Amino acid sequence: MNGIINLNKPSGISSAHALNLVKRKLGLSKAGFLGTLDPAASGVLIILVGGYTKRADELHQDEKVYRSTFEFCRETTTLDCDGETVATTDIIPTKQQIEVELRNLVGNVEIEVPKFSAVHINGKRAYDLARAGIDFAPPKKVVKIRRFELLEQRSEKEFFFEIECETGTYIRSLAKLLAQKLGTLAIASTIIRTRVGNFDIKDSKTLDNVTINDIKEI
């Protein structure tokens, strides 16, 4: 059995856990995934089955679309709702201030990789160092943001965005960066990946309804 599954990963579990659940349910011996989603994030996770695992580089999709709620006025260890609050502020940006700043966050943008991430620091995963309480300077990287749009204000402190970007972008880091430019703090309280290349969330399967027939060759 060879092909791809467009899975809608739920929040609350890692991408690796979601993969293992699919493998057990469908009786797959060989499978992997493209593009890790954070445990707190949900949405499109591409599962590679059988011989397609050897085609990861070929099948890698650069373009991704996310929808995310940014909660202003606090920062957590993980830059999302899973972490402990480490700082707070009373500064709440206005919708107009956010829209002005978003214009400067399209194109090549330098972000700081979250301390709770899988990036390697001196041969060790950053999240392992962070969990052990070891202080380190997280690396910075340049990512390509194609579109960064404010969709709506959902509450006094919560704003809902849609981001179209290339691979390697951390939405949590964008929340922190935007907040810094606005003189405040923020976390990405919800993250949903709605598209990876040509794979859309409207066509994705949940862990409950995915079947062997959902393995598609392309």
Backbone bond lengths (Angstrom), bond angles and torsions (degrees), N, CA, C in turn:
res aa  C-N    CA-C-N  psi(-1)  N-CA   C-N-CA  omega(-1)  CA-C   N-CA-C  phi
1 M - - - 1.463 - - 1.522 109.27 -
2 N 1.323 116.62 120.67 1.461 122.50 -178.91 1.524 109.87 -129.82
3 G 1.323 116.11 141.08 1.454 119.21 176.39 1.513 113.05 156.13
4 I 1.319 114.80 -160.68 1.462 122.97 -175.56 1.525 109.46 -129.89
5 I 1.315 115.75 141.14 1.469 122.15 171.34 1.520 107.81 -114.81
6 N 1.312 116.47 129.94 1.463 122.63 173.59 1.529 106.85 -92.40
7 L 1.329 115.59 96.07 1.465 121.23 -174.92 1.525 111.00 -97.72
8 N 1.325 116.13 139.40 1.465 121.89 172.21 1.528 107.11 -95.49
9 K 1.345 116.23 94.44 1.461 120.29 -178.70 1.522 110.29 -69.69
10 P 1.332 117.63 131.42 1.460 118.95 175.92 1.530 110.98 -77.93
11 S 1.310 116.89 159.38 1.453 120.16 174.19 1.534 108.56 -74.47
12 G 1.315 115.85 156.31 1.461 120.32 176.90 1.506 115.00 100.91
13 I 1.336 117.85 -8.10 1.466 121.01 176.93 1.519 108.77 -134.77
14 S 1.326 116.55 155.43 1.456 120.91 178.87 1.521 110.39 -75.68
15 S 1.314 115.90 163.88 1.467 120.69 176.11 1.524 110.60 -62.84
16 A 1.346 116.55 -38.20 1.466 120.72 179.10 1.521 111.20 -64.36
17 H 1.333 116.55 -39.22 1.468 120.08 178.29 1.524 110.49 -65.82
18 A 1.343 115.90 -42.60 1.466 119.69 178.37 1.527 110.46 -60.58
19 L 1.323 116.62 -41.97 1.460 121.02 178.00 1.523 110.91 -60.63
20 N 1.322 117.69 -45.33 1.467 121.00 -179.00 1.519 111.68 -64.20
21 L 1.332 117.30 -35.68 1.465 120.37 177.44 1.525 110.86 -65.03
22 V 1.331 116.74 -40.76 1.463 120.92 178.31 1.524 110.35 -66.21
23 K 1.322 116.78 -42.90 1.463 120.67 -179.71 1.533 111.02 -60.63
24 R 1.326 115.92 -43.71 1.470 119.38 179.89 1.524 111.61 -67.42
25 K 1.309 116.27 -43.47 1.466 120.12 -176.89 1.524 111.37 -64.84
26 L 1.344 116.61 -39.87 1.465 120.54 -175.29 1.521 113.13 -98.15
27 G 1.320 116.67 -1.22 1.457 119.94 179.32 1.515 113.37 68.20
28 L 1.336 117.23 37.70 1.456 121.81 -178.00 1.525 110.34 -90.08
29 S 1.312 115.91 134.39 1.463 119.63 178.59 1.518 112.07 -93.72
30 K 1.313 116.39 -26.77 1.460 120.10 -176.83 1.520 109.87 -134.47
31 A 1.335 115.61 116.51 1.465 120.45 179.82 1.518 109.04 -161.29
32 G 1.311 115.87 153.84 1.460 122.36 176.64 1.522 108.58 -147.36
33 F 1.326 116.66 -171.07 1.465 118.44 179.19 1.526 110.09 -141.89
34 L 1.329 114.53 159.23 1.460 122.38 177.40 1.519 109.48 -109.67
35 G 1.327 118.35 129.02 1.458 120.90 172.08 1.505 113.49 74.72
36 T 1.318 116.86 91.95 1.465 121.78 -178.29 1.519 111.80 -62.96
37 L 1.329 115.78 136.76 1.459 122.28 169.64 1.525 108.46 -104.39
38 D 1.333 116.90 137.36 1.462 120.78 176.28 1.526 109.94 -58.35
39 P 1.334 117.85 152.51 1.472 120.16 176.94 1.529 113.14 -53.67
40 A 1.330 117.50 -38.51 1.468 120.45 -178.48 1.521 112.93 -75.84
41 A 1.328 116.74 -14.41 1.466 121.00 -177.41 1.522 111.10 -90.90
42 S 1.324 115.04 159.05 1.465 120.86 176.98 1.523 108.42 -131.61
43 G 1.331 115.19 174.47 1.454 119.36 173.82 1.509 113.91 116.17
44 V 1.330 116.24 -158.88 1.456 123.72 -169.05 1.530 111.81 -64.87
45 L 1.328 115.24 119.06 1.459 123.18 173.63 1.525 106.64 -126.93
46 I 1.318 116.54 117.27 1.461 121.22 -176.56 1.526 109.51 -84.24
47 I 1.340 115.94 118.14 1.463 122.24 178.00 1.527 108.65 -97.47
48 L 1.327 116.55 127.85 1.460 122.50 177.39 1.521 108.59 -100.39
49 V 1.326 116.75 129.60 1.468 121.78 -174.94 1.528 110.66 -117.82
50 G 1.338 115.19 137.30 1.463 121.58 175.60 1.513 112.74 62.41
51 G 1.341 115.65 -130.34 1.449 121.30 -177.87 1.520 114.20 -63.25
52 Y 1.325 117.57 -17.55 1.461 120.53 179.66 1.523 112.15 -68.28
53 T 1.338 117.30 -17.69 1.466 119.42 177.64 1.524 110.77 -65.36
54 K 1.327 116.87 -24.66 1.461 120.91 178.97 1.524 111.75 -82.62
55 R 1.323 116.02 -6.78 1.465 120.75 -177.23 1.517 112.07 -107.24
56 A 1.334 116.38 22.56 1.468 120.23 -174.90 1.528 112.04 -58.04
57 D 1.329 117.22 -45.87 1.469 119.85 -179.55 1.523 111.26 -63.93
58 E 1.322 115.90 -40.40 1.465 120.96 -179.46 1.524 111.72 -66.68
59 L 1.335 115.83 -38.71 1.462 120.80 -174.09 1.518 113.21 -90.06
60 H 1.323 116.22 -5.76 1.464 120.26 -177.29 1.526 110.28 -56.97
61 Q 1.318 115.97 130.88 1.454 121.54 -178.28 1.528 109.44 -108.31
62 D 1.331 116.97 121.80 1.462 120.39 -178.37 1.524 112.87 -73.07
63 E 1.316 116.89 -41.08 1.462 120.23 -171.01 1.521 111.97 -82.45
64 K 1.328 115.64 127.61 1.459 121.73 178.40 1.529 109.33 -134.50
65 V 1.324 115.79 149.34 1.458 121.15 177.33 1.527 108.36 -126.17
66 Y 1.319 115.55 132.60 1.462 122.26 179.57 1.523 110.05 -125.41
67 R 1.320 115.09 150.92 1.461 121.79 166.40 1.520 106.95 -120.43
68 S 1.320 115.60 130.66 1.461 119.11 -171.73 1.522 111.14 -144.91
69 T 1.324 115.44 140.53 1.459 121.98 172.57 1.520 108.56 -95.32
70 F 1.321 116.65 123.85 1.458 121.63 174.41 1.527 107.86 -99.74
71 E 1.318 114.76 125.69 1.467 120.42 175.76 1.522 108.19 -103.23
72 F 1.329 115.86 116.06 1.454 120.79 -177.61 1.533 111.56 -86.58
73 C 1.302 114.12 163.88 1.476 124.91 174.08 1.524 114.81 89.38
74 R 1.340 118.32 2.61 1.462 118.59 172.68 1.519 110.45 -152.10
75 E 1.339 114.28 160.24 1.459 121.35 175.60 1.521 108.37 -132.37
76 T 1.323 116.33 142.67 1.463 121.21 179.13 1.525 109.73 -118.33
77 T 1.318 115.42 168.78 1.464 120.24 -179.64 1.517 112.08 -60.83
78 T 1.326 117.12 -33.75 1.463 121.55 -176.94 1.523 113.31 -100.68
79 L 1.332 117.68 -2.94 1.464 124.23 -176.81 1.522 112.59 65.62
80 D 1.343 116.60 17.21 1.466 121.53 171.82 1.524 108.38 -141.34
81 C 1.323 117.04 -168.08 1.467 120.14 -175.47 1.521 113.44 -76.08
82 D 1.310 118.34 -11.20 1.465 121.11 -177.96 1.522 112.99 -76.41
83 G 1.315 117.62 -20.89 1.460 120.76 -173.53 1.516 113.90 -92.55
84 E 1.325 114.58 174.34 1.459 121.81 176.71 1.522 109.81 -87.52
85 T 1.321 116.56 139.79 1.461 121.00 178.46 1.522 109.89 -67.59
86 V 1.332 115.75 126.85 1.466 120.52 -178.39 1.525 112.40 -114.06
87 A 1.332 117.81 -14.09 1.463 120.59 179.39 1.523 109.55 -159.43
88 T 1.319 115.80 149.51 1.464 121.35 177.59 1.528 109.46 -137.93
89 T 1.308 115.59 162.89 1.460 121.99 177.50 1.520 108.48 -153.60
90 D 1.307 116.63 162.75 1.464 121.06 177.53 1.524 112.08 -99.11
91 I 1.328 117.25 1.58 1.462 120.45 -174.30 1.535 110.04 -82.39
92 I 1.329 115.50 113.46 1.458 121.98 178.80 1.523 108.55 -111.14
93 P 1.316 118.91 119.06 1.465 119.83 179.80 1.522 111.38 -72.53
94 T 1.316 115.88 155.65 1.457 120.22 175.11 1.526 109.35 -88.19
95 K 1.309 114.90 164.28 1.458 120.12 177.46 1.526 110.27 -59.79
96 Q 1.325 116.74 -39.53 1.462 121.01 -178.85 1.527 110.88 -66.89
97 Q 1.323 117.71 -41.17 1.466 120.89 178.51 1.532 111.04 -62.77
98 I 1.326 116.09 -41.29 1.461 120.03 178.88 1.520 111.09 -63.54
99 E 1.317 117.36 -46.17 1.459 120.81 -177.19 1.525 111.68 -62.69
100 V 1.313 116.88 -35.46 1.467 120.35 177.66 1.520 110.18 -66.06
101 E 1.331 117.32 -43.77 1.463 121.15 -176.35 1.531 111.96 -71.59
102 L 1.318 117.21 -29.95 1.464 120.27 -179.70 1.530 112.02 -60.62
103 R 1.321 117.48 -27.39 1.462 120.65 179.92 1.520 111.20 -62.98
104 N 1.326 116.74 -26.82 1.462 120.98 -179.18 1.528 112.67 -88.94
105 L 1.329 116.63 -0.39 1.455 121.05 -178.21 1.523 112.24 -114.23
106 V 1.305 116.49 31.32 1.461 123.05 175.63 1.526 107.78 -120.64
107 G 1.337 115.60 134.63 1.456 120.65 -175.02 1.511 109.83 109.85
108 N 1.315 117.65 -147.55 1.456 121.55 177.27 1.529 109.06 -81.70
109 V 1.320 115.51 118.13 1.468 121.41 -174.43 1.523 109.46 -126.10
110 E 1.327 116.64 133.59 1.462 120.30 177.47 1.523 109.40 -89.61
111 I 1.325 115.81 124.79 1.458 121.04 178.42 1.530 109.73 -120.73
112 E 1.309 114.90 160.53 1.464 121.78 173.75 1.520 108.43 -97.69
113 V 1.322 116.47 124.07 1.463 120.50 -179.50 1.531 109.23 -65.60
114 P 1.338 119.02 134.34 1.463 120.41 179.54 1.529 111.79 -59.33
115 K 1.328 115.87 144.36 1.468 119.51 176.67 1.526 110.35 -62.78
116 F 1.322 116.93 -34.79 1.461 120.44 175.64 1.531 107.89 -91.01
117 S 1.325 115.09 82.06 1.459 122.70 178.05 1.518 107.89 -151.46
118 A 1.336 115.87 171.78 1.465 120.56 -175.03 1.522 113.06 -90.01
119 V 1.329 117.82 4.80 1.458 120.52 -179.34 1.535 109.80 -63.03
120 H 1.319 116.54 148.06 1.464 121.16 -179.08 1.531 110.91 -87.28
121 I 1.319 115.66 133.54 1.461 123.54 174.62 1.526 107.00 -123.45
122 N 1.330 116.19 109.07 1.475 120.42 -178.07 1.529 112.06 51.21
123 G 1.343 114.75 43.40 1.457 119.94 175.41 1.511 115.33 84.70
124 K 1.327 118.17 0.02 1.464 121.09 179.88 1.520 110.20 -123.31
125 R 1.331 116.01 150.61 1.455 120.42 178.02 1.528 109.90 -67.36
126 A 1.335 115.27 139.41 1.459 119.63 -178.92 1.525 111.50 -59.53
127 Y 1.341 116.98 -39.98 1.462 118.26 -177.81 1.523 112.46 -66.64
128 D 1.335 117.27 -28.67 1.463 119.51 176.52 1.527 110.44 -68.31
129 L 1.326 116.82 -41.24 1.461 120.81 177.70 1.535 110.33 -65.24
130 A 1.332 115.98 -42.49 1.464 120.38 -178.84 1.532 110.92 -64.60
131 R 1.325 116.83 -42.46 1.467 120.35 179.85 1.521 111.58 -66.38
132 A 1.332 115.97 -29.60 1.465 120.37 179.99 1.532 111.63 -82.24
133 G 1.318 116.62 -2.83 1.456 120.33 178.84 1.518 113.77 78.11
134 I 1.339 117.04 17.74 1.460 121.57 -179.95 1.527 109.15 -85.22
135 D 1.318 115.95 125.72 1.462 119.99 -178.01 1.534 109.86 -80.49
136 F 1.311 117.06 136.06 1.458 122.03 177.91 1.517 109.24 -156.35
137 A 1.319 114.79 156.63 1.464 120.38 178.35 1.519 109.02 -87.60
138 P 1.324 118.93 114.70 1.469 120.47 -179.93 1.523 110.26 -65.50
139 P 1.325 117.07 143.33 1.470 119.66 -179.49 1.528 111.70 -69.85
140 K 1.317 114.70 160.88 1.460 120.82 174.46 1.522 108.76 -112.74
141 K 1.313 116.11 153.34 1.455 121.04 179.25 1.524 109.58 -148.46
142 V 1.317 115.35 156.66 1.463 120.58 177.33 1.516 108.77 -99.20
143 V 1.332 116.42 128.16 1.459 122.03 179.29 1.523 108.94 -121.97
144 K 1.329 115.32 162.09 1.473 120.58 -178.39 1.529 109.06 -105.16
145 I 1.328 115.85 116.18 1.465 122.51 176.90 1.528 107.92 -104.42
146 R 1.310 116.43 117.25 1.465 120.22 -178.53 1.528 112.26 -87.45
147 R 1.316 115.16 -33.64 1.473 119.63 -179.24 1.521 108.91 -154.14
148 F 1.316 116.34 136.21 1.464 122.11 179.72 1.522 106.04 -138.72
149 E 1.315 115.73 101.10 1.467 120.66 -168.85 1.526 111.44 -122.78
150 L 1.329 115.61 133.09 1.460 121.39 173.29 1.522 108.02 -84.32
151 L 1.338 116.60 118.83 1.460 120.90 -178.27 1.517 112.53 -88.46
152 E 1.332 116.31 -42.76 1.466 119.20 -179.90 1.520 111.13 -167.36
153 Q 1.316 114.96 159.03 1.464 121.54 170.46 1.519 107.07 -96.59
154 R 1.344 116.39 123.11 1.460 120.62 -173.21 1.525 113.38 -98.16
155 S 1.290 117.34 -22.30 1.465 122.19 175.50 1.516 106.81 -160.80
156 E 1.302 117.31 -174.96 1.461 120.18 -177.87 1.534 111.62 -57.52
157 K 1.331 116.22 -38.82 1.466 120.76 -174.80 1.527 113.73 -110.30
158 E 1.331 118.76 -5.29 1.460 121.19 -173.13 1.522 111.59 -112.58
159 F 1.343 114.85 129.29 1.458 121.73 -179.84 1.526 108.00 -128.44
160 F 1.326 116.29 141.36 1.464 122.86 -173.45 1.524 109.62 -108.87
161 F 1.339 116.22 126.11 1.462 122.18 -173.53 1.526 111.72 -121.94
162 E 1.335 115.26 157.47 1.456 121.46 167.27 1.524 107.22 -122.51
163 I 1.345 115.54 130.21 1.456 121.87 -176.29 1.515 109.66 -124.96
164 E 1.314 117.26 125.25 1.457 122.50 172.52 1.520 107.25 -107.73
165 C 1.317 116.78 123.27 1.459 119.73 -171.34 1.523 110.57 -148.70
166 E 1.326 115.23 172.48 1.447 120.47 176.07 1.527 109.26 -97.27
167 T 1.308 116.03 169.91 1.457 121.68 -174.51 1.525 111.89 -57.84
168 G 1.330 115.48 150.91 1.451 120.98 178.43 1.509 114.89 92.57
169 T 1.334 117.32 -0.15 1.463 121.00 -178.85 1.530 110.97 -84.90
170 Y 1.313 115.92 130.21 1.462 121.15 174.68 1.529 108.69 -99.47
171 I 1.316 116.50 114.71 1.463 120.54 -179.60 1.520 110.24 -64.08
172 R 1.326 117.21 -34.97 1.471 120.79 176.80 1.528 110.92 -59.34
173 S 1.316 115.90 -39.08 1.465 120.23 179.53 1.528 111.48 -68.67
174 L 1.327 116.55 -34.81 1.467 119.65 177.25 1.523 110.98 -66.01
175 A 1.332 116.94 -36.79 1.463 120.12 176.98 1.527 110.20 -62.26
176 K 1.316 116.01 -44.59 1.466 120.49 179.42 1.522 111.24 -65.06
177 L 1.335 116.49 -43.46 1.461 120.89 -178.36 1.521 111.38 -64.74
178 L 1.324 117.05 -45.80 1.466 120.17 178.65 1.518 110.45 -59.75
179 A 1.318 116.47 -43.69 1.460 120.33 179.68 1.527 111.42 -61.97
180 Q 1.316 116.66 -42.81 1.469 120.29 178.96 1.515 110.87 -59.04
181 K 1.315 116.84 -42.26 1.461 120.60 -178.99 1.526 111.46 -68.35
182 L 1.326 115.93 -21.79 1.467 121.03 179.12 1.524 111.96 -98.00
183 G 1.331 116.45 3.59 1.462 120.68 178.17 1.507 114.49 73.04
184 T 1.339 116.32 30.21 1.462 119.59 -178.25 1.525 109.74 -141.80
185 L 1.326 117.38 -160.99 1.454 123.85 179.40 1.523 109.20 -126.88
186 A 1.345 116.79 157.94 1.466 119.53 177.49 1.516 110.69 -163.09
187 I 1.322 114.83 157.14 1.456 122.74 170.59 1.526 108.33 -128.34
188 A 1.319 116.01 159.60 1.463 120.90 171.62 1.525 106.76 -91.08
189 S 1.311 116.83 96.01 1.469 120.55 -172.08 1.524 112.43 -75.97
190 T 1.320 117.92 -26.66 1.470 121.88 171.62 1.520 107.85 -138.76
191 I 1.337 116.49 143.09 1.461 122.24 176.27 1.525 108.09 -137.99
192 I 1.321 115.92 124.45 1.463 121.53 176.56 1.519 108.13 -126.25
193 R 1.337 116.63 122.65 1.470 119.31 174.72 1.520 107.59 -89.12
194 T 1.315 116.17 114.86 1.464 120.80 -173.77 1.528 113.61 -96.65
195 R 1.331 116.25 -15.33 1.466 117.82 179.41 1.514 110.84 -157.71
196 V 1.330 115.36 140.99 1.466 122.98 171.18 1.520 106.34 -129.69
197 G 1.323 117.32 109.05 1.463 119.94 -175.23 1.518 110.58 57.64
198 N 1.330 116.74 -120.96 1.467 121.39 179.46 1.517 113.04 -93.31
199 F 1.327 117.54 2.62 1.463 121.19 -178.00 1.526 109.73 -94.41
200 D 1.336 115.49 116.84 1.463 121.89 -174.32 1.522 110.63 -107.21
201 I 1.328 115.37 150.27 1.458 120.28 -177.93 1.534 111.47 -64.54
202 K 1.318 117.89 -26.67 1.471 119.80 -179.39 1.525 111.80 -66.59
203 D 1.333 116.32 -18.74 1.459 120.66 178.95 1.525 112.79 -104.14
204 S 1.320 117.67 2.41 1.466 120.57 -174.28 1.525 111.65 -81.60
205 K 1.330 115.85 159.41 1.452 123.26 -179.64 1.526 110.46 -109.44
206 T 1.303 116.82 142.56 1.457 121.22 177.42 1.523 109.74 -84.63
207 L 1.321 116.66 167.96 1.458 120.57 176.85 1.525 111.14 -61.70
208 D 1.323 116.44 -28.87 1.465 120.11 -178.69 1.526 112.47 -76.03
209 N 1.344 117.13 -35.81 1.469 117.16 -172.91 1.522 114.78 -109.60
210 V 1.333 118.78 1.83 1.461 119.98 179.53 1.524 109.94 -68.49
211 T 1.333 116.65 138.42 1.462 121.57 178.94 1.523 109.28 -132.74
212 I 1.309 115.93 172.71 1.457 122.20 179.91 1.530 110.68 -61.84
213 N 1.341 116.54 -26.28 1.460 121.29 -179.14 1.527 112.36 -73.63
214 D 1.331 116.31 -10.07 1.479 120.40 -179.61 1.527 112.01 -87.21
215 I 1.333 117.86 0.06 1.456 121.40 174.49 1.530 107.86 -81.10
216 K 1.310 116.34 112.86 1.469 121.36 -173.70 1.528 110.60 -116.01
217 E 1.322 115.66 138.22 1.459 120.34 172.47 1.511 110.10 -88.49
218 I 1.315 115.68 145.62 1.474 119.50 178.55 1.528 109.04 -128.02
